[in-house]
Amino acid sequence: MSQGRTGKINYRCPNCMFRDIDYDLLYDKEADEFYCRRCNWQGSEHEILQLYSDYKKKYKAMLKRFTVEDILKDD
């Protein structure tokens, strides 16, 4: 989730990403949490990475071609 520069990683709000909105998270040093000004989501880095893995499932089979036979086999 880097911006193409070396250094600090900019995380995107996972809640906004699920709605296809690209919005950066801000970091609160006192609470040791990240938060989003747009949707009021807040959480730790661990929570962000978990939600990112859920987001990746959305595009898991994006490059796989499904045939009608494949779809009918699953039923």
CNS distance restraints for C-alpha pairs under 8 A (distance, minus, plus):
assign (resid   1 and name CA) (resid   9 and name CA) 6.40 0.50 0.50
assign (resid   1 and name CA) (resid  10 and name CA) 6.01 0.50 0.50
assign (resid   1 and name CA) (resid  11 and name CA) 5.87 0.50 0.50
assign (resid   1 and name CA) (resid  12 and name CA) 7.29 0.50 0.50
assign (resid   2 and name CA) (resid   6 and name CA) 7.93 0.50 0.50
assign (resid   2 and name CA) (resid   8 and name CA) 7.66 0.50 0.50
assign (resid   2 and name CA) (resid   9 and name CA) 5.03 0.50 0.50
assign (resid   2 and name CA) (resid  10 and name CA) 5.63 0.50 0.50
assign (resid   2 and name CA) (resid  11 and name CA) 7.64 0.50 0.50
assign (resid   3 and name CA) (resid   9 and name CA) 7.44 0.50 0.50
assign (resid   3 and name CA) (resid  10 and name CA) 6.85 0.50 0.50
assign (resid  10 and name CA) (resid  24 and name CA) 6.68 0.50 0.50
assign (resid  10 and name CA) (resid  25 and name CA) 7.21 0.50 0.50
assign (resid  11 and name CA) (resid  24 and name CA) 5.92 0.50 0.50
assign (resid  11 and name CA) (resid  25 and name CA) 5.69 0.50 0.50
assign (resid  11 and name CA) (resid  48 and name CA) 7.98 0.50 0.50
assign (resid  12 and name CA) (resid  16 and name CA) 7.96 0.50 0.50
assign (resid  12 and name CA) (resid  17 and name CA) 7.20 0.50 0.50
assign (resid  12 and name CA) (resid  22 and name CA) 6.53 0.50 0.50
assign (resid  12 and name CA) (resid  23 and name CA) 5.51 0.50 0.50
assign (resid  12 and name CA) (resid  24 and name CA) 4.45 0.50 0.50
assign (resid  12 and name CA) (resid  25 and name CA) 5.49 0.50 0.50
assign (resid  13 and name CA) (resid  17 and name CA) 6.11 0.50 0.50
assign (resid  13 and name CA) (resid  22 and name CA) 7.33 0.50 0.50
assign (resid  13 and name CA) (resid  23 and name CA) 5.78 0.50 0.50
assign (resid  13 and name CA) (resid  24 and name CA) 5.89 0.50 0.50
assign (resid  13 and name CA) (resid  25 and name CA) 5.49 0.50 0.50
assign (resid  13 and name CA) (resid  35 and name CA) 7.77 0.50 0.50
assign (resid  13 and name CA) (resid  36 and name CA) 6.22 0.50 0.50
assign (resid  13 and name CA) (resid  41 and name CA) 7.52 0.50 0.50
assign (resid  13 and name CA) (resid  48 and name CA) 7.83 0.50 0.50
assign (resid  14 and name CA) (resid  18 and name CA) 6.36 0.50 0.50
assign (resid  14 and name CA) (resid  48 and name CA) 6.50 0.50 0.50
assign (resid  14 and name CA) (resid  51 and name CA) 6.08 0.50 0.50
assign (resid  14 and name CA) (resid  52 and name CA) 6.48 0.50 0.50
assign (resid  14 and name CA) (resid  55 and name CA) 7.83 0.50 0.50
assign (resid  15 and name CA) (resid  19 and name CA) 7.04 0.50 0.50
assign (resid  15 and name CA) (resid  39 and name CA) 7.63 0.50 0.50
assign (resid  15 and name CA) (resid  41 and name CA) 6.91 0.50 0.50
assign (resid  16 and name CA) (resid  20 and name CA) 6.40 0.50 0.50
assign (resid  16 and name CA) (resid  21 and name CA) 5.06 0.50 0.50
assign (resid  16 and name CA) (resid  22 and name CA) 6.62 0.50 0.50
assign (resid  16 and name CA) (resid  23 and name CA) 6.75 0.50 0.50
assign (resid  16 and name CA) (resid  39 and name CA) 7.23 0.50 0.50
assign (resid  17 and name CA) (resid  21 and name CA) 5.11 0.50 0.50
assign (resid  17 and name CA) (resid  22 and name CA) 5.91 0.50 0.50
assign (resid  17 and name CA) (resid  23 and name CA) 7.65 0.50 0.50
assign (resid  17 and name CA) (resid  55 and name CA) 7.82 0.50 0.50
assign (resid  18 and name CA) (resid  55 and name CA) 6.78 0.50 0.50
assign (resid  23 and name CA) (resid  36 and name CA) 7.76 0.50 0.50
assign (resid  23 and name CA) (resid  38 and name CA) 7.72 0.50 0.50
assign (resid  24 and name CA) (resid  36 and name CA) 7.11 0.50 0.50
assign (resid  25 and name CA) (resid  34 and name CA) 6.04 0.50 0.50
assign (resid  25 and name CA) (resid  35 and name CA) 5.45 0.50 0.50
assign (resid  25 and name CA) (resid  36 and name CA) 4.96 0.50 0.50
assign (resid  25 and name CA) (resid  37 and name CA) 7.61 0.50 0.50
assign (resid  26 and name CA) (resid  34 and name CA) 5.49 0.50 0.50
assign (resid  26 and name CA) (resid  35 and name CA) 5.33 0.50 0.50
assign (resid  26 and name CA) (resid  36 and name CA) 6.22 0.50 0.50
assign (resid  26 and name CA) (resid  37 and name CA) 7.76 0.50 0.50
assign (resid  27 and name CA) (resid  32 and name CA) 7.28 0.50 0.50
assign (resid  27 and name CA) (resid  33 and name CA) 5.95 0.50 0.50
assign (resid  27 and name CA) (resid  34 and name CA) 4.37 0.50 0.50
assign (resid  27 and name CA) (resid  35 and name CA) 6.28 0.50 0.50
assign (resid  28 and name CA) (resid  32 and name CA) 5.64 0.50 0.50
assign (resid  28 and name CA) (resid  33 and name CA) 5.43 0.50 0.50
assign (resid  28 and name CA) (resid  34 and name CA) 6.01 0.50 0.50
assign (resid  28 and name CA) (resid  35 and name CA) 7.39 0.50 0.50
assign (resid  29 and name CA) (resid  33 and name CA) 6.98 0.50 0.50
assign (resid  32 and name CA) (resid  44 and name CA) 7.17 0.50 0.50
assign (resid  33 and name CA) (resid  42 and name CA) 6.62 0.50 0.50
assign (resid  33 and name CA) (resid  43 and name CA) 5.39 0.50 0.50
assign (resid  33 and name CA) (resid  44 and name CA) 4.89 0.50 0.50
assign (resid  33 and name CA) (resid  45 and name CA) 7.34 0.50 0.50
assign (resid  34 and name CA) (resid  42 and name CA) 5.53 0.50 0.50
assign (resid  34 and name CA) (resid  43 and name CA) 5.47 0.50 0.50
assign (resid  34 and name CA) (resid  44 and name CA) 5.98 0.50 0.50
assign (resid  34 and name CA) (resid  45 and name CA) 7.21 0.50 0.50
assign (resid  35 and name CA) (resid  40 and name CA) 6.59 0.50 0.50
assign (resid  35 and name CA) (resid  41 and name CA) 5.55 0.50 0.50
assign (resid  35 and name CA) (resid  42 and name CA) 4.12 0.50 0.50
assign (resid  35 and name CA) (resid  43 and name CA) 6.53 0.50 0.50
assign (resid  36 and name CA) (resid  40 and name CA) 5.17 0.50 0.50
assign (resid  36 and name CA) (resid  41 and name CA) 5.26 0.50 0.50
assign (resid  36 and name CA) (resid  42 and name CA) 6.43 0.50 0.50
assign (resid  37 and name CA) (resid  41 and name CA) 7.76 0.50 0.50
assign (resid  43 and name CA) (resid  47 and name CA) 5.99 0.50 0.50
assign (resid  43 and name CA) (resid  48 and name CA) 6.89 0.50 0.50
assign (resid  44 and name CA) (resid  48 and name CA) 6.42 0.50 0.50
assign (resid  45 and name CA) (resid  49 and name CA) 6.30 0.50 0.50
assign (resid  46 and name CA) (resid  50 and name CA) 6.31 0.50 0.50
assign (resid  47 and name CA) (resid  51 and name CA) 6.22 0.50 0.50
assign (resid  48 and name CA) (resid  52 and name CA) 6.12 0.50 0.50
assign (resid  49 and name CA) (resid  53 and name CA) 6.32 0.50 0.50
assign (resid  50 and name CA) (resid  54 and name CA) 6.56 0.50 0.50
assign (resid  51 and name CA) (resid  55 and name CA) 6.18 0.50 0.50
assign (resid  52 and name CA) (resid  56 and name CA) 6.24 0.50 0.50
assign (resid  53 and name CA) (resid  57 and name CA) 6.69 0.50 0.50
assign (resid  54 and name CA) (resid  58 and name CA) 7.28 0.50 0.50
assign (resid  55 and name CA) (resid  59 and name CA) 7.65 0.50 0.50
assign (resid  56 and name CA) (resid  60 and name CA) 6.23 0.50 0.50
assign (resid  66 and name CA) (resid  70 and name CA) 6.07 0.50 0.50
assign (resid  66 and name CA) (resid  71 and name CA) 7.02 0.50 0.50
assign (resid  67 and name CA) (resid  71 and name CA) 6.56 0.50 0.50
assign (resid  68 and name CA) (resid  72 and name CA) 6.15 0.50 0.50
assign (resid  69 and name CA) (resid  73 and name CA) 6.07 0.50 0.50
assign (resid  70 and name CA) (resid  74 and name CA) 6.74 0.50 0.50
assign (resid  71 and name CA) (resid  75 and name CA) 7.03 0.50 0.50
